[in-house]
Amino acid sequence: MKLLVVEDEAKLADYLRKGLTEEGFVVDVARNGVDGLHLAAEGDYDLVLLDGMLPGIDGLAVLAALRQSQQTPVLMLTARSQVEDRVKGLQAGADDYLVKPFAFSELLARIQALLRRGRPAQTPTEATVLKLSDLELDLIRRKAVRAGKRLELTAKEFNLLSLLLRRAGEVLSRTELAEQVWDMNFDSETNVVEVAVRRLRTKLDQPFDRPLLHTVRGMGYVLEAREA
């Protein structure tokens, strides 16, 4: 999936590029409205993240011009939180609207929701016991067992493992793990994710013959049972 981020705030633009790239998206960035409109009109993007306040041409003008020729999904990002501002954006053709500051996990959820529009809605029942190979996680009793052996996990390790297990087979980026488990933006040099994953591995994988927690270089981590 290819995304265009039109954002003039350099730190935020770089953060979005990094986080979304880790999620597997191809990301282009434009720093002003003129460049953003040109790329959005000429490029083949699956979704555009568009800041409302831009130099050159503001976000609403970019959106209005884009809607004359394309129906690419547009998610507006703006510091304007007034209802009338959101209404203007939606009336101008935005598909969704997110007010700054926002959580990366919410942004990702909204992107995924826009990208899967038109697909049949699914409402699976939330399981209380998760299983993968010989690993079993009881979310109610907060108990982890592998091959019949109880895993003595800290609260953070349990939360990390439950997130990975809920989305088994899916590569989760360091950015998303940091936000979901530690409630922090992963825009610093902290190695909290790497340290936690290393500690979890010593309990989850090292005592057993078959590893379940794998590193995907440059992308993140995935919990899956691979063929030996």
N, C-alpha and C positions, 0 to 999 in steps of 0.2 A: 504494500500500500504506500502511496506517495502523498506526502502532505506538504503544504506551503504555510509557513509561519510569517505573517506580516506584522512585525513588531519593532518599534524604534528603540525600545529600552534594551541596550546591549546585553546586560546581565541576564534579564529574563529570556531574551531570545536565545542566548547560548544555553541556558538551563533547559529550555523546552527542546532545543535541538538534541542535546545530550540525552535527556530522559526519553524522548520519543524514539530516538535512534536505538537506544537500549531495548526498547519494546519491539523492535523489528521494523519500524517504519523508515522509509527513505524521506529525508526532510530537507527542504530548501528554505532559506530565510531571506526575506526582503526587509530593508530597514526604513523604507518610506512608502507613501501611498503610490507614487508614480511607478516605482519598480515593482511594487506588489501587484498593481493592476496589470502591468505588462506580463509578469510571470503567470498570474492567474488566468489571463486571457489566452496566452500562447502555450502554456504548459498543460500537460495531461495529469491533473491532480485529482485524487480521490476525495480530498477535503481541504478547506482553507481555514486556518486560524487567523482571524483578522482583528487587530487592535482597533478600537474605536477612535482614538486620538493619534493621528499620524502627521508628520511633516509632509508638505507638498499637497497631498489630497487626503482629507480625513477618511476614516473608515466607512462612514455612511455613503460618501461619494464614490469610493472604490466599489462598495457593494452595489450601489445603484447602476454604475457603469457595467459591472460584471454581469448583472442580471439581465442586461439587454441582449446578451449573446450566450450565456451559459447558466446551467442550473447546478453547478458544482456545490455540494453542501458547504455551508459557511457557518463556523462557530465564532461569534463575536466575543472578544475579550476586552473588557473596559473597566476603568476605575469608576465610571458613573453608575451609581447604585439606585438612582431615582426610577420609579416605576415608568414614568413617561419616557425616560431615555431607553429603557428596555423595550418598551412598546414601539418606539421609533425604529429601533434596530430590527425588530421582528417584522414590522410593517414594510421595511425597506427590502426585506427578502432574506434575512438571516434565518437559519434553521434552528439555532439555539443561541443562548446568551449566557456568559459566565462573567461574574463580577470579580475584579481583583481586590484583595489577594485571594487566590484559590488554592485548594489542595491538588497536587498532581494526580492523585488517585481519582478525584472527581472529574478533572479534565479528561483523563484517560477513559473513564466510564462514559462520559458524554460523547467522546470521539467514537468509541466502539458502538454506542447506541445509534449514532448518526450513520455509521458505515453499514450497520445491519438493518437499517430501515427497509421495510418491505418483506423481510424474512418472517416466517411464522413465529409468533411469540411462544416462548417456552417458559413454564413455571414449575421447575422441578421441586420436589419436596426436599427440604433441608435435612440431610442425614446427621445423626448424632454420633454415629460410629463410622470412621473413615478407615478404609483398608487399601493396602497396596502390597502385593506379594505376601511376605510373612510379617508385615508391619500392620498394627492395628492401633487406632487412636480413638479413645472414648472422650468426646468433647464435654460431656456432662460431668463425668468423674475426673476429667483432666488426667487421664491415665494413658501412657504409651507403652505398648508391648511389642517386642519383635522376637519371633521364633520362640514364643512362650516366656521370654525374659523381660522383666519390667525395666524400662528405661528411666533413670532418675534425671529428670529434666528440670531446669529452672523455669520460672514463669515465662521469660522471654524466649527461651529455647522451645518451650511448648507452643507458644504463639507462632514462632517462626515455622516450626514443623507443621502445625495445623494449616497455615496459609499455603505452604508448599504442597501439602497433601490435598487440600481442597482443589488445587489447580495442578494436580499431578500431570506430567507430560508437557506442561507449559513453561517456557523459559521466563523467569521473573527477574527483572533488572534490579540492580542495587538500589536505584532510585525508588522503585515501588516498595521494595522490602523495607527500606529505611523509613518510609512514610507510613506504611501499614503497621509495622511492628513497633517502631520507636516514635512514631508521630513527629518526624523531623524531616525537613527538606534536605535532600542529599546534594547540597551545593557547596560543601566544604571538603576539606581533605581528610575527614574522619574515616577511620577504617572499622567502624563499629560493626558493619555488616560482615566483612571478611572474618573478623575475630569470632563473631557469633556462629558463623557457618563452620569455622574450623572446630570450635568446641562441640557443636552439634554432631559433626562427623565422628568425633572420637567416641561418642556414645551410640550413635545410630549405625555407623558402618564398620568401624575398626574391629569390634569384637566378632564380626560376622564375615562370611566368605564372599558375599555378594553386595557391592555398594549400591545404594539407592540414590544418594545425593551427588549430583554431578555438576561440574563447572562448565559453562559454555563460554569459551574465551571471547571477551569483548562484548558479551551480552548479559550474562548473569548466571543464574542457577536453575536447575530443574530437578525435580524428584520423579524418578521413573525406574522401572525394573527393566534393565537392558539384558539382552542375550549375552551369555558368557562368551 
